[in-house]
Amino acid sequence: MATILLVVAAFIAFGGAIFHGYSGSKIYMDNYRGSNLSPRTQSLSLLSWQMFTVFY
């Protein structure tokens, strides 16, 4: 029973990471593309977003 609960929790966590990585990234990219940040700052900002998704 404990193994089943662990597997279900892992699938829920994986689904959350996919949702956060895809949907959140689209929203985040739309916001920073409209900003006046330099291209290097934009790429570092997107990299930090993706790293946050991995550690989420």
Secondary structure, 3 states (H helix, E strand, C coil): CHHHHHHHHHHHHHHHHHHHHHHHHHHHHHHHHCCCCCHHHHHHHHHHHHHHHHHC
